[in-house]
Amino acid sequence: MRLPSLSLSLRRLWALEKFGYSLRVLVALAGSMVLSWYLRQPALVIPLFLGIIASALAETDDSWRGRLVALAVTLLCFSIAAVAVQLLFPYPWPFAIGLALATFVLVMLGALGERYATIAQATLILAIYSMIAADQRGENLHVWRDSMLLVAGAAWYGLLSVLWNAIFTHQPVQHSLARLYRELGEYFRLKAALFEPVLQLDLEERRLELAQQNCRVVAALNETKETLLHRLGNRPAGGRINHYLKLYFLAQDLHERVSSSHYPYQALAEAFFHSDVLYRCQRLLKLQARACVELGTAIRLRQPFVYSEANAQAAKDLEAALAHLRQQNNPAWRGLLRSLRALLGNLTAMQLQLASASNPDALEGTQDSSLLDRQPQSLRDAISRIRLQCTPTSLLFRHALRMTLALIAGYVVLHTVQPEQGFWVLLTTLFVCQPSYGATRIKLVQRISGTVLGLIAGWALFGLFPSQLIQALFAVVAGVVFFATRSSRYTLATAAITLLVLFCFNQVGDGYGLIWPRLIDTLLGSLISAAAVFLILPDWQGRRLNQVVATTFSSNSEYLRQIMHQYQSGKRDDLAYRLARRNAHNAEAALSRTLSNMLLEPGHFRRDAETGLRYLTLSHTLLNYLSALGAHRESLADDARDPLLEDAARQLADSLDALAGALRQNQPVAVHSEAEEALAQRLEQQAPEDLDDNHRLLQTQLGLICRQLAPLRSMTAHLLKQDADRAAQPH
């Protein structure tokens, strides 16, 4: 009876996102440790371990072929960095110039994409590891030994990674899809909270929470797309990858549908306060939220997905409740009931989609299954992207300059103060100095806390376990813990990597003697990073709030235009439409991240945070109304075409573009627009009874979008006035 339970436990362990990563690190570190003990040369451990760490940090998701190419590029970069360090190390001035140039160039490679940024960051890390090795060497005549061992350790882990990706090529896709449906399920749950028929409900707070969760859903969608793209390449989808591709497109459609809003929720709560119809909407959404989570679990564990019959019954109950309301023939409810009917149609469509997710291969084929590859397609394209970032207004350029000066400052400090193990100052600076003040502040606290925790634990374990063999095992375990937690619990990860360093150095020398130097170097590196991010071209988020909000306006404008094109030509999930939809959600996610960073900045620099949070809730509401249009998009009958709707959509898109232009150019805008007010009144006029449902829905949603422009216009005028007042103040 225990075998099934054991089998399920092993399956769950295997399905953990970090399990494969941690197992590869374990094999690599343990293999290197065994080799060094077998050869009776414990000094091999440090450079081999550092090379493995750098290679694992350079690892990005890819197919085994792509990973093999990335490994070749990584090893080439590592070799160049190691050789350059060895050649320039005895000459401080040439070394400082080389360090500055290499840092700036490598950070600027981030303009080409996350893959290049990761390899560039890892190359800088390995370069500093080479400095540490050269500093430790002393009079050792084997000048190139440590450099070769660093690259050998990197190659050893890289080969393990390529082999793993060749054997388990679809596992990262399963993990990313599972995470996507888990985040989508959380969005469903938060959306259900809006349907609570409670008077005086704080909808603003719930909308803000929903907008922040939408940021996480968008990030999961983007990550899943990149994971699929790495497996597809230029080949048509087939086999299992086509199975996962359909699940991805299903998640996209579910996201658009669940982010739809068909009417202001407070008005629905007031009108149907004595009815259970909103509770039934809420129950169905909660059941669908649970279904999304269960689907994600089924994908992760590679088990069949079983859609609960309770969902279908909940949909029938909601339909019966809505039919009962229609039978009452209340004239005041006529427009609201039409919106509820559209909402029911949307919820029913999601229920059918989730029911069919158990067999995604039977889903209706997407007309256009192409994915946009944002990687540079040629050398000219790569150079052009880097050149576009070479301006002080670029966040990447500012970070590259900041990182360069911070590392040079650290190099000057270690030559001036000459602290013991001084090159750890540079390593701390590299890890702590982040593109934004808020991220640097968090990383600084975590780095110092983790280092102190690791040093105390190391001091205690040295006394409790003096055996070199046991300490070697601790070093391997600490390395695994570091990679298992570095993206989620950085304090624990820092403590683990500190333990690894102490135990490794204790294999060849005195680990106790490293405790105080490690602490002092960490404090010095953190201080340099804090000073750099505060003083060198600081990226205060409030200064770019206008540009970020402008991007949300222009993206929503393009999304609206693409939706209206679909109403003219018929529903088709082509690349242009999906790109416009994704850009609109990406822009809102960028606004959410900007505000999160702003809230971590000093008080003087976050005085626009309240305005920004209000923007975020209004922007998300606007996107909800647009998503409802997108979820119901169908071609209108020729005789149902209405110039009012076409002109209204064009005017609304133009108004959003005008607001975006005003924010980008810091031009004042009118708080009130007579044209938009007149348009809203025309759209809210009672439509003829013989009008088709698609036409009615389009008119209702455009009216809601038009009404949303007034508070957006008011907030824009307020933000621009604040900027003008600050600019007029004497400095």
Secondary structure, DSSP 8 states (H G I E B T S, - for coil): -HHHHHHHHHHHHHHSHHHHHHHHHHHHHHHHHHHHHHTT-GGGHHHHHHHHHHHHHT-----HHHHHHHHHHHHHHHHHHHHHHHHHTT-HHHHHHHHHHHHHHHHHGGGG-HHHHHHHHHHHHHHHHHHHHHHHHTT-S-TTHHHHHHHHHHHHHHHHHHHHHHHSTTHHHHHHHHHHHHHHHHHHHHHHGGG---TT--HHHHHHHHHHHHHHHHHHHHHHHHHHHHHHTTS---THHHHHHHHHHHHHHHHHHHT--SS-HHHHHHHTTTSSHHHHHHHHHHHHHHHHHHHHHHHHHT------HHHHHHHHHHHHHHHHHHHT--GGGHHHHHHHHHHHHHHHHHHHHHHHTTSGGGS---S-------S--SHHHHHHHHHHH-STT-HHHHHHHHHHHHHHHHHHHHHHT--TTTTHHHHHHHHH--SSHHHHHHHHHHHHHHHHHHHHHHHHHHHH---HHHHHHHHHHHHHHHHHHTTT-HHHHHHHHHHHHHHHHHHHS-SGGGHHHHHHHHHHHHHHHHHHHHHSS---GGGGHHHHHHHHHHHHHHHHHHHHHHHHH-----HHHHHHHHHHHHHHHHHHHHHHHHTTS-GGG-TTHHHHHHHHHHHHHHHHHHHHHHHT-----GGG--HHHHHHHHHHHHHHHHHHHHHHHT----S--HHHHHHHHHHTS---TT--HHHHHHHHHHHHHHHHHHHHHHHHHHHHHHHHHHHHS--
